[in-house]
């Protein structure tokens, strides 16, 4: 997976370590041409499609909250 430096910097600016799971979440949220509305359940389904490992709901909630 090719992750731009902007995702790593965005995570660090939010006070988070750039783990593989968080980088996946960042890529899904910010590599879009248009904004989109989502629930955590929808985001979990999207991440499961894009990532072979499961991402816990706690990681999703905490990452989204840190970006907020």
mmCIF file of the N, C-alpha and C atoms, coordinates in Angstrom:
data_MODEL
# 
_entry.id   MODEL 
# 
loop_
_atom_site.group_PDB 
_atom_site.id 
_atom_site.type_symbol 
_atom_site.label_atom_id 
_atom_site.label_alt_id 
_atom_site.label_comp_id 
_atom_site.label_asym_id 
_atom_site.label_entity_id 
_atom_site.label_seq_id 
_atom_site.pdbx_PDB_ins_code 
_atom_site.Cartn_x 
_atom_site.Cartn_y 
_atom_site.Cartn_z 
_atom_site.occupancy 
_atom_site.B_iso_or_equiv 
_atom_site.pdbx_formal_charge 
_atom_site.auth_seq_id 
_atom_site.auth_comp_id 
_atom_site.auth_asym_id 
_atom_site.auth_atom_id 
_atom_site.pdbx_PDB_model_num 
ATOM 1   N N  . UNK A 1 1  ? 0.852   -1.173 0.000  1.00 0.00 ? 1  UNK A N  1 
ATOM 2   C CA . UNK A 1 1  ? 0.000   0.000  0.000  1.00 0.00 ? 1  UNK A CA 1 
ATOM 3   C C  . UNK A 1 1  ? 0.896   1.233  0.000  1.00 0.00 ? 1  UNK A C  1 
ATOM 4   N N  . UNK A 1 2  ? 0.669   2.123  -0.928 1.00 0.00 ? 2  UNK A N  1 
ATOM 5   C CA . UNK A 1 2  ? 1.465   3.330  -1.059 1.00 0.00 ? 2  UNK A CA 1 
ATOM 6   C C  . UNK A 1 2  ? 0.758   4.478  -0.338 1.00 0.00 ? 2  UNK A C  1 
ATOM 7   N N  . UNK A 1 3  ? 1.336   4.934  0.776  1.00 0.00 ? 3  UNK A N  1 
ATOM 8   C CA . UNK A 1 3  ? 0.729   5.972  1.595  1.00 0.00 ? 3  UNK A CA 1 
ATOM 9   C C  . UNK A 1 3  ? 1.508   7.276  1.429  1.00 0.00 ? 3  UNK A C  1 
ATOM 10  N N  . UNK A 1 4  ? 0.836   8.349  1.026  1.00 0.00 ? 4  UNK A N  1 
ATOM 11  C CA . UNK A 1 4  ? 1.526   9.636  0.916  1.00 0.00 ? 4  UNK A CA 1 
ATOM 12  C C  . UNK A 1 4  ? 1.937   10.166 2.289  1.00 0.00 ? 4  UNK A C  1 
ATOM 13  N N  . UNK A 1 5  ? 2.966   11.006 2.299  1.00 0.00 ? 5  UNK A N  1 
ATOM 14  C CA . UNK A 1 5  ? 3.440   11.587 3.552  1.00 0.00 ? 5  UNK A CA 1 
ATOM 15  C C  . UNK A 1 5  ? 2.376   12.443 4.221  1.00 0.00 ? 5  UNK A C  1 
ATOM 16  N N  . UNK A 1 6  ? 1.455   12.973 3.445  1.00 0.00 ? 6  UNK A N  1 
ATOM 17  C CA . UNK A 1 6  ? 0.414   13.833 4.016  1.00 0.00 ? 6  UNK A CA 1 
ATOM 18  C C  . UNK A 1 6  ? -0.443  13.079 5.030  1.00 0.00 ? 6  UNK A C  1 
ATOM 19  N N  . UNK A 1 7  ? -0.677  11.789 4.788  1.00 0.00 ? 7  UNK A N  1 
ATOM 20  C CA . UNK A 1 7  ? -1.469  10.991 5.729  1.00 0.00 ? 7  UNK A CA 1 
ATOM 21  C C  . UNK A 1 7  ? -0.702  10.796 7.034  1.00 0.00 ? 7  UNK A C  1 
ATOM 22  N N  . UNK A 1 8  ? 0.578   10.545 6.932  1.00 0.00 ? 8  UNK A N  1 
ATOM 23  C CA . UNK A 1 8  ? 1.405   10.364 8.127  1.00 0.00 ? 8  UNK A CA 1 
ATOM 24  C C  . UNK A 1 8  ? 1.438   11.661 8.928  1.00 0.00 ? 8  UNK A C  1 
ATOM 25  N N  . UNK A 1 9  ? 1.637   12.776 8.238  1.00 0.00 ? 9  UNK A N  1 
ATOM 26  C CA . UNK A 1 9  ? 1.677   14.074 8.903  1.00 0.00 ? 9  UNK A CA 1 
ATOM 27  C C  . UNK A 1 9  ? 0.333   14.422 9.537  1.00 0.00 ? 9  UNK A C  1 
ATOM 28  N N  . UNK A 1 10 ? -0.748  14.104 8.861  1.00 0.00 ? 10 UNK A N  1 
ATOM 29  C CA . UNK A 1 10 ? -2.079  14.399 9.388  1.00 0.00 ? 10 UNK A CA 1 
ATOM 30  C C  . UNK A 1 10 ? -2.331  13.612 10.670 1.00 0.00 ? 10 UNK A C  1 
ATOM 31  N N  . UNK A 1 11 ? -1.921  12.352 10.697 1.00 0.00 ? 11 UNK A N  1 
ATOM 32  C CA . UNK A 1 11 ? -2.076  11.553 11.910 1.00 0.00 ? 11 UNK A CA 1 
ATOM 33  C C  . UNK A 1 11 ? -1.233  12.117 13.043 1.00 0.00 ? 11 UNK A C  1 
ATOM 34  N N  . UNK A 1 12 ? 0.001   12.457 12.757 1.00 0.00 ? 12 UNK A N  1 
ATOM 35  C CA . UNK A 1 12 ? 0.884   13.000 13.791 1.00 0.00 ? 12 UNK A CA 1 
ATOM 36  C C  . UNK A 1 12 ? 0.373   14.343 14.311 1.00 0.00 ? 12 UNK A C  1 
ATOM 37  N N  . UNK A 1 13 ? -0.156  15.174 13.437 1.00 0.00 ? 13 UNK A N  1 
ATOM 38  C CA . UNK A 1 13 ? -0.708  16.463 13.867 1.00 0.00 ? 13 UNK A CA 1 
ATOM 39  C C  . UNK A 1 13 ? -1.940  16.263 14.749 1.00 0.00 ? 13 UNK A C  1 
ATOM 40  N N  . UNK A 1 14 ? -2.626  15.150 14.576 1.00 0.00 ? 14 UNK A N  1 
ATOM 41  C CA . UNK A 1 14 ? -3.796  14.836 15.395 1.00 0.00 ? 14 UNK A CA 1 
ATOM 42  C C  . UNK A 1 14 ? -3.407  14.142 16.694 1.00 0.00 ? 14 UNK A C  1 
ATOM 43  N N  . UNK A 1 15 ? -2.109  13.924 16.888 1.00 0.00 ? 15 UNK A N  1 
ATOM 44  C CA . UNK A 1 15 ? -1.639  13.291 18.116 1.00 0.00 ? 15 UNK A CA 1 
ATOM 45  C C  . UNK A 1 15 ? -1.667  11.781 18.084 1.00 0.00 ? 15 UNK A C  1 
ATOM 46  N N  . UNK A 1 16 ? -1.709  11.203 16.897 1.00 0.00 ? 16 UNK A N  1 
ATOM 47  C CA . UNK A 1 16 ? -1.777  9.742  16.753 1.00 0.00 ? 16 UNK A CA 1 
ATOM 48  C C  . UNK A 1 16 ? -0.525  9.200  16.082 1.00 0.00 ? 16 UNK A C  1 
ATOM 49  N N  . UNK A 1 17 ? -0.161  7.994  16.475 1.00 0.00 ? 17 UNK A N  1 
ATOM 50  C CA . UNK A 1 17 ? 0.929   7.298  15.805 1.00 0.00 ? 17 UNK A CA 1 
ATOM 51  C C  . UNK A 1 17 ? 0.407   6.746  14.488 1.00 0.00 ? 17 UNK A C  1 
ATOM 52  N N  . UNK A 1 18 ? 1.186   6.836  13.427 1.00 0.00 ? 18 UNK A N  1 
ATOM 53  C CA . UNK A 1 18 ? 0.720   6.337  12.125 1.00 0.00 ? 18 UNK A CA 1 
ATOM 54  C C  . UNK A 1 18 ? 0.864   4.815  11.992 1.00 0.00 ? 18 UNK A C  1 
ATOM 55  N N  . UNK A 1 19 ? -0.088  4.079  12.554 1.00 0.00 ? 19 UNK A N  1 
ATOM 56  C CA . UNK A 1 19 ? -0.090  2.624  12.424 1.00 0.00 ? 19 UNK A CA 1 
ATOM 57  C C  . UNK A 1 19 ? -0.718  2.240  11.087 1.00 0.00 ? 19 UNK A C  1 
ATOM 58  N N  . UNK A 1 20 ? -0.588  0.987  10.708 1.00 0.00 ? 20 UNK A N  1 
ATOM 59  C CA . UNK A 1 20 ? -1.167  0.530  9.436  1.00 0.00 ? 20 UNK A CA 1 
ATOM 60  C C  . UNK A 1 20 ? -2.674  0.733  9.410  1.00 0.00 ? 20 UNK A C  1 
ATOM 61  N N  . UNK A 1 21 ? -3.331  0.439  10.534 1.00 0.00 ? 21 UNK A N  1 
ATOM 62  C CA . UNK A 1 21 ? -4.783  0.581  10.595 1.00 0.00 ? 21 UNK A CA 1 
ATOM 63  C C  . UNK A 1 21 ? -5.188  2.043  10.452 1.00 0.00 ? 21 UNK A C  1 
ATOM 64  N N  . UNK A 1 22 ? -4.503  2.932  11.155 1.00 0.00 ? 22 UNK A N  1 
ATOM 65  C CA . UNK A 1 22 ? -4.838  4.352  11.074 1.00 0.00 ? 22 UNK A CA 1 
ATOM 66  C C  . UNK A 1 22 ? -4.516  4.933  9.706  1.00 0.00 ? 22 UNK A C  1 
ATOM 67  N N  . UNK A 1 23 ? -3.451  4.473  9.089  1.00 0.00 ? 23 UNK A N  1 
ATOM 68  C CA . UNK A 1 23 ? -3.134  4.927  7.731  1.00 0.00 ? 23 UNK A CA 1 
ATOM 69  C C  . UNK A 1 23 ? -4.208  4.487  6.746  1.00 0.00 ? 23 UNK A C  1 
ATOM 70  N N  . UNK A 1 24 ? -4.735  3.291  6.937  1.00 0.00 ? 24 UNK A N  1 
ATOM 71  C CA . UNK A 1 24 ? -5.823  2.815  6.086  1.00 0.00 ? 24 UNK A CA 1 
ATOM 72  C C  . UNK A 1 24 ? -7.050  3.691  6.253  1.00 0.00 ? 24 UNK A C  1 
ATOM 73  N N  . UNK A 1 25 ? -7.385  4.015  7.489  1.00 0.00 ? 25 UNK A N  1 
ATOM 74  C CA . UNK A 1 25 ? -8.539  4.880  7.756  1.00 0.00 ? 25 UNK A CA 1 
ATOM 75  C C  . UNK A 1 25 ? -8.316  6.254  7.125  1.00 0.00 ? 25 UNK A C  1 
ATOM 76  N N  . UNK A 1 26 ? -7.136  6.803  7.300  1.00 0.00 ? 26 UNK A N  1 
ATOM 77  C CA . UNK A 1 26 ? -6.809  8.115  6.736  1.00 0.00 ? 26 UNK A CA 1 
ATOM 78  C C  . UNK A 1 26 ? -6.924  8.102  5.220  1.00 0.00 ? 26 UNK A C  1 
ATOM 79  N N  . UNK A 1 27 ? -6.426  7.064  4.601  1.00 0.00 ? 27 UNK A N  1 
ATOM 80  C CA . UNK A 1 27 ? -6.490  6.951  3.145  1.00 0.00 ? 27 UNK A CA 1 
ATOM 81  C C  . UNK A 1 27 ? -7.941  6.899  2.662  1.00 0.00 ? 27 UNK A C  1 
ATOM 82  N N  . UNK A 1 28 ? -8.773  6.146  3.367  1.00 0.00 ? 28 UNK A N  1 
ATOM 83  C CA . UNK A 1 28 ? -10.183 6.036  2.986  1.00 0.00 ? 28 UNK A CA 1 
ATOM 84  C C  . UNK A 1 28 ? -10.891 7.379  3.144  1.00 0.00 ? 28 UNK A C  1 
ATOM 85  N N  . UNK A 1 29 ? -10.587 8.094  4.212  1.00 0.00 ? 29 UNK A N  1 
ATOM 86  C CA . UNK A 1 29 ? -11.276 9.351  4.481  1.00 0.00 ? 29 UNK A CA 1 
ATOM 87  C C  . UNK A 1 29 ? -10.820 10.503 3.595  1.00 0.00 ? 29 UNK A C  1 
ATOM 88  N N  . UNK A 1 30 ? -9.522  10.566 3.297  1.00 0.00 ? 30 UNK A N  1 
ATOM 89  C CA . UNK A 1 30 ? -8.986  11.760 2.658  1.00 0.00 ? 30 UNK A CA 1 
ATOM 90  C C  . UNK A 1 30 ? -8.559  11.583 1.203  1.00 0.00 ? 30 UNK A C  1 
ATOM 91  N N  . UNK A 1 31 ? -8.561  10.381 0.666  1.00 0.00 ? 31 UNK A N  1 
ATOM 92  C CA . UNK A 1 31 ? -8.212  10.178 -0.740 1.00 0.00 ? 31 UNK A CA 1 
ATOM 93  C C  . UNK A 1 31 ? -9.469  10.105 -1.609 1.00 0.00 ? 31 UNK A C  1 
ATOM 94  N N  . UNK A 1 32 ? -10.347 11.039 -1.416 1.00 0.00 ? 32 UNK A N  1 
ATOM 95  C CA . UNK A 1 32 ? -11.586 11.091 -2.192 1.00 0.00 ? 32 UNK A CA 1 
ATOM 96  C C  . UNK A 1 32 ? -11.686 12.449 -2.871 1.00 0.00 ? 32 UNK A C  1 
ATOM 97  N N  . UNK A 1 33 ? -12.304 12.452 -4.011 1.00 0.00 ? 33 UNK A N  1 
ATOM 98  C CA . UNK A 1 33 ? -12.511 13.714 -4.719 1.00 0.00 ? 33 UNK A CA 1 
ATOM 99  C C  . UNK A 1 33 ? -13.676 14.485 -4.116 1.00 0.00 ? 33 UNK A C  1 
ATOM 100 N N  . UNK A 1 34 ? -14.643 13.757 -3.590 1.00 0.00 ? 34 UNK A N  1 
ATOM 101 C CA . UNK A 1 34 ? -15.829 14.380 -3.012 1.00 0.00 ? 34 UNK A CA 1 
ATOM 102 C C  . UNK A 1 34 ? -15.942 13.980 -1.539 1.00 0.00 ? 34 UNK A C  1 
ATOM 103 N N  . UNK A 1 35 ? -16.577 14.838 -0.759 1.00 0.00 ? 35 UNK A N  1 
ATOM 104 C CA . UNK A 1 35 ? -16.825 14.486 0.628  1.00 0.00 ? 35 UNK A CA 1 
ATOM 105 C C  . UNK A 1 35 ? -17.942 13.449 0.688  1.00 0.00 ? 35 UNK A C  1 
ATOM 106 N N  . UNK A 1 36 ? -17.988 12.725 1.781  1.00 0.00 ? 36 UNK A N  1 
ATOM 107 C CA . UNK A 1 36 ? -19.051 11.748 1.938  1.00 0.00 ? 36 UNK A CA 1 
ATOM 108 C C  . UNK A 1 36 ? -19.422 11.659 3.409  1.00 0.00 ? 36 UNK A C  1 
ATOM 109 N N  . UNK A 1 37 ? -20.654 11.283 3.657  1.00 0.00 ? 37 UNK A N  1 
ATOM 110 C CA . UNK A 1 37 ? -21.142 11.108 5.013  1.00 0.00 ? 37 UNK A CA 1 
ATOM 111 C C  . UNK A 1 37 ? -21.082 9.627  5.336  1.00 0.00 ? 37 UNK A C  1 
ATOM 112 N N  . UNK A 1 38 ? -20.721 9.328  6.560  1.00 0.00 ? 38 UNK A N  1 
ATOM 113 C CA . UNK A 1 38 ? -20.585 7.931  6.935  1.00 0.00 ? 38 UNK A CA 1 
ATOM 114 C C  . UNK A 1 38 ? -20.927 7.753  8.399  1.00 0.00 ? 38 UNK A C  1 
ATOM 115 N N  . UNK A 1 39 ? -21.255 6.531  8.736  1.00 0.00 ? 39 UNK A N  1 
ATOM 116 C CA . UNK A 1 39 ? -21.352 6.118  10.128 1.00 0.00 ? 39 UNK A CA 1 
ATOM 117 C C  . UNK A 1 39 ? -20.134 5.247  10.405 1.00 0.00 ? 39 UNK A C  1 
ATOM 118 N N  . UNK A 1 40 ? -19.874 5.002  11.653 1.00 0.00 ? 40 UNK A N  1 
ATOM 119 C CA . UNK A 1 40 ? -18.735 4.149  11.995 1.00 0.00 ? 40 UNK A CA 1 
ATOM 120 C C  . UNK A 1 40 ? -18.947 2.754  11.427 1.00 0.00 ? 40 UNK A C  1 
ATOM 121 N N  . UNK A 1 41 ? -20.183 2.271  11.433 1.00 0.00 ? 41 UNK A N  1 
ATOM 122 C CA . UNK A 1 41 ? -20.458 0.946  10.860 1.00 0.00 ? 41 UNK A CA 1 
ATOM 123 C C  . UNK A 1 41 ? -20.158 0.923  9.363  1.00 0.00 ? 41 UNK A C  1 
ATOM 124 N N  . UNK A 1 42 ? -20.544 1.979  8.647  1.00 0.00 ? 42 UNK A N  1 
ATOM 125 C CA . UNK A 1 42 ? -20.237 2.062  7.208  1.00 0.00 ? 42 UNK A CA 1 
ATOM 126 C C  . UNK A 1 42 ? -18.733 2.112  6.985  1.00 0.00 ? 42 UNK A C  1 
ATOM 127 N N  . UNK A 1 43 ? -18.039 2.909  7.808  1.00 0.00 ? 43 UNK A N  1 
ATOM 128 C CA . UNK A 1 43 ? -16.597 3.024  7.680  1.00 0.00 ? 43 UNK A CA 1 
ATOM 129 C C  . UNK A 1 43 ? -15.921 1.689  7.958  1.00 0.00 ? 43 UNK A C  1 
ATOM 130 N N  . UNK A 1 44 ? -16.441 0.934  8.912  1.00 0.00 ? 44 UNK A N  1 
ATOM 131 C CA . UNK A 1 44 ? -15.885 -0.390 9.222  1.00 0.00 ? 44 UNK A CA 1 
ATOM 132 C C  . UNK A 1 44 ? -16.023 -1.319 8.015  1.00 0.00 ? 44 UNK A C  1 
ATOM 133 N N  . UNK A 1 45 ? -17.170 -1.285 7.344  1.00 0.00 ? 45 UNK A N  1 
ATOM 134 C CA . UNK A 1 45 ? -17.372 -2.118 6.158  1.00 0.00 ? 45 UNK A CA 1 
ATOM 135 C C  . UNK A 1 45 ? -16.414 -1.726 5.037  1.00 0.00 ? 45 UNK A C  1 
ATOM 136 N N  . UNK A 1 46 ? -16.213 -0.428 4.865  1.00 0.00 ? 46 UNK A N  1 
ATOM 137 C CA . UNK A 1 46 ? -15.292 0.042  3.824  1.00 0.00 ? 46 UNK A CA 1 
ATOM 138 C C  . UNK A 1 46 ? -13.865 -0.388 4.139  1.00 0.00 ? 46 UNK A C  1 
ATOM 139 N N  . UNK A 1 47 ? -13.461 -0.276 5.401  1.00 0.00 ? 47 UNK A N  1 
ATOM 140 C CA . UNK A 1 47 ? -12.098 -0.667 5.769  1.00 0.00 ? 47 UNK A CA 1 
ATOM 141 C C  . UNK A 1 47 ? -11.895 -2.166 5.629  1.00 0.00 ? 47 UNK A C  1 
ATOM 142 N N  . UNK A 1 48 ? -12.917 -2.942 5.907  1.00 0.00 ? 48 UNK A N  1 
ATOM 143 C CA . UNK A 1 48 ? -12.794 -4.395 5.755  1.00 0.00 ? 48 UNK A CA 1 
ATOM 144 C C  . UNK A 1 48 ? -12.605 -4.787 4.295  1.00 0.00 ? 48 UNK A C  1 
ATOM 145 N N  . UNK A 1 49 ? -13.169 -4.015 3.390  1.00 0.00 ? 49 UNK A N  1 
ATOM 146 C CA . UNK A 1 49 ? -12.969 -4.277 1.962  1.00 0.00 ? 49 UNK A CA 1 
ATOM 147 C C  . UNK A 1 49 ? -11.548 -3.930 1.530  1.00 0.00 ? 49 UNK A C  1 
ATOM 148 N N  . UNK A 1 50 ? -10.995 -2.857 2.098  1.00 0.00 ? 50 UNK A N  1 
ATOM 149 C CA . UNK A 1 50 ? -9.690  -2.357 1.678  1.00 0.00 ? 50 UNK A CA 1 
ATOM 150 C C  . UNK A 1 50 ? -8.518  -2.932 2.459  1.00 0.00 ? 50 UNK A C  1 
ATOM 151 N N  . UNK A 1 51 ? -8.769  -3.531 3.594  1.00 0.00 ? 51 UNK A N  1 
ATOM 152 C CA . UNK A 1 51 ? -7.698  -4.009 4.459  1.00 0.00 ? 51 UNK A CA 1 
ATOM 153 C C  . UNK A 1 51 ? -7.977  -5.469 4.812  1.00 0.00 ? 51 UNK A C  1 
ATOM 154 N N  . UNK A 1 52 ? -6.970  -6.292 4.729  1.00 0.00 ? 52 UNK A N  1 
ATOM 155 C CA . UNK A 1 52 ? -7.157  -7.709 5.012  1.00 0.00 ? 52 UNK A CA 1 
ATOM 156 C C  . UNK A 1 52 ? -7.326  -7.983 6.501  1.00 0.00 ? 52 UNK A C  1 
ATOM 157 N N  . UNK A 1 53 ? -6.773  -7.100 7.348  1.00 0.00 ? 53 UNK A N  1 
ATOM 158 C CA . UNK A 1 53 ? -6.916  -7.269 8.787  1.00 0.00 ? 53 UNK A CA 1 
ATOM 159 C C  . UNK A 1 53 ? -8.111  -6.470 9.273  1.00 0.00 ? 53 UNK A C  1 
ATOM 160 N N  . UNK A 1 54 ? -8.733  -6.973 10.327 1.00 0.00 ? 54 UNK A N  1 
ATOM 161 C CA . UNK A 1 54 ? -9.851  -6.252 10.920 1.00 0.00 ? 54 UNK A CA 1 
ATOM 162 C C  . UNK A 1 54 ? -9.342  -5.064 11.727 1.00 0.00 ? 54 UNK A C  1 
ATOM 163 N N  . UNK A 1 55 ? -10.089 -4.002 11.693 1.00 0.00 ? 55 UNK A N  1 
ATOM 164 C CA . UNK A 1 55 ? -9.787  -2.823 12.492 1.00 0.00 ? 55 UNK A CA 1 
ATOM 165 C C  . UNK A 1 55 ? -10.876 -2.721 13.547 1.00 0.00 ? 55 UNK A C  1 
ATOM 166 N N  . UNK A 1 56 ? -10.476 -2.581 14.792 1.00 0.00 ? 56 UNK A N  1 
ATOM 167 C CA . UNK A 1 56 ? -11.451 -2.558 15.880 1.00 0.00 ? 56 UNK A CA 1 
ATOM 168 C C  . UNK A 1 56 ? -12.289 -1.286 15.824 1.00 0.00 ? 56 UNK A C  1 
ATOM 169 N N  . UNK A 1 57 ? -13.476 -1.381 16.382 1.00 0.00 ? 57 UNK A N  1 
ATOM 170 C CA . UNK A 1 57 ? -14.347 -0.216 16.442 1.00 0.00 ? 57 UNK A CA 1 
ATOM 171 C C  . UNK A 1 57 ? -13.714 0.892  17.271 1.00 0.00 ? 57 UNK A C  1 
ATOM 172 N N  . UNK A 1 58 ? -12.989 0.528  18.316 1.00 0.00 ? 58 UNK A N  1 
ATOM 173 C CA . UNK A 1 58 ? -12.325 1.529  19.156 1.00 0.00 ? 58 UNK A CA 1 
ATOM 174 C C  . UNK A 1 58 ? -11.313 2.327  18.344 1.00 0.00 ? 58 UNK A C  1 
ATOM 175 N N  . UNK A 1 59 ? -10.557 1.660  17.487 1.00 0.00 ? 59 UNK A N  1 
ATOM 176 C CA . UNK A 1 59 ? -9.586  2.358  16.637 1.00 0.00 ? 59 UNK A CA 1 
ATOM 177 C C  . UNK A 1 59 ? -10.299 3.292  15.675 1.00 0.00 ? 59 UNK A C  1 
ATOM 178 N N  . UNK A 1 60 ? -11.399 2.839  15.104 1.00 0.00 ? 60 UNK A N  1 
ATOM 179 C CA . UNK A 1 60 ? -12.167 3.693  14.192 1.00 0.00 ? 60 UNK A CA 1 
ATOM 180 C C  . UNK A 1 60 ? -12.705 4.921  14.916 1.00 0.00 ? 60 UNK A C  1 
ATOM 181 N N  . UNK A 1 61 ? -13.350 4.707  16.059 1.00 0.00 ? 61 UNK A N  1 
ATOM 182 C CA . UNK A 1 61 ? -13.894 5.828  16.825 1.00 0.00 ? 61 UNK A CA 1 
ATOM 183 C C  . UNK A 1 61 ? -12.799 6.806  17.229 1.00 0.00 ? 61 UNK A C  1 
ATOM 184 N N  . UNK A 1 62 ? -11.705 6.300  17.780 1.00 0.00 ? 62 UNK A N  1 
ATOM 185 C CA . UNK A 1 62 ? -10.630 7.171  18.259 1.00 0.00 ? 62 UNK A CA 1 
ATOM 186 C C  . UNK A 1 62 ? -9.963  7.943  17.124 1.00 0.00 ? 62 UNK A C  1 
ATOM 187 N N  . UNK A 1 63 ? -9.762  7.299  15.996 1.00 0.00 ? 63 UNK A N  1 
ATOM 188 C CA . UNK A 1 63 ? -9.129  7.968  14.866 1.00 0.00 ? 63 UNK A CA 1 
ATOM 189 C C  . UNK A 1 63 ? -10.017 9.050  14.291 1.00 0.00 ? 63 UNK A C  1 
ATOM 190 N N  . UNK A 1 64 ? -11.277 8.746  14.089 1.00 0.00 ? 64 UNK A N  1 
ATOM 191 C CA . UNK A 1 64 ? -12.224 9.736  13.564 1.00 0.00 ? 64 UNK A CA 1 
ATOM 192 C C  . UNK A 1 64 ? -12.348 10.895 14.552 1.00 0.00 ? 64 UNK A C  1 
ATOM 193 N N  . UNK A 1 65 ? -12.413 10.583 15.837 1.00 0.00 ? 65 UNK A N  1 
ATOM 194 C CA . UNK A 1 65 ? -12.527 11.639 16.844 1.00 0.00 ? 65 UNK A CA 1 
ATOM 195 C C  . UNK A 1 65 ? -11.275 12.530 16.846 1.00 0.00 ? 65 UNK A C  1 
ATOM 196 N N  . UNK A 1 66 ? -10.109 11.956 16.692 1.00 0.00 ? 66 UNK A N  1 
ATOM 197 C CA . UNK A 1 66 ? -8.867  12.738 16.655 1.00 0.00 ? 66 UNK A CA 1 
ATOM 198 C C  . UNK A 1 66 ? -8.827  13.647 15.431 1.00 0.00 ? 66 UNK A C  1 
ATOM 199 N N  . UNK A 1 67 ? -9.362  13.197 14.303 1.00 0.00 ? 67 UNK A N  1 
ATOM 200 C CA . UNK A 1 67 ? -9.402  14.022 13.102 1.00 0.00 ? 67 UNK A CA 1 
ATOM 201 C C  . UNK A 1 67 ? -10.426 15.147 13.227 1.00 0.00 ? 67 UNK A C  1 
ATOM 202 N N  . UNK A 1 68 ? -11.429 14.930 14.048 1.00 0.00 ? 68 UNK A N  1 
ATOM 203 C CA . UNK A 1 68 ? -12.484 15.935 14.219 1.00 0.00 ? 68 UNK A CA 1 
ATOM 204 C C  . UNK A 1 68 ? -11.897 17.140 14.881 1.00 0.00 ? 68 UNK A C  1 
# 
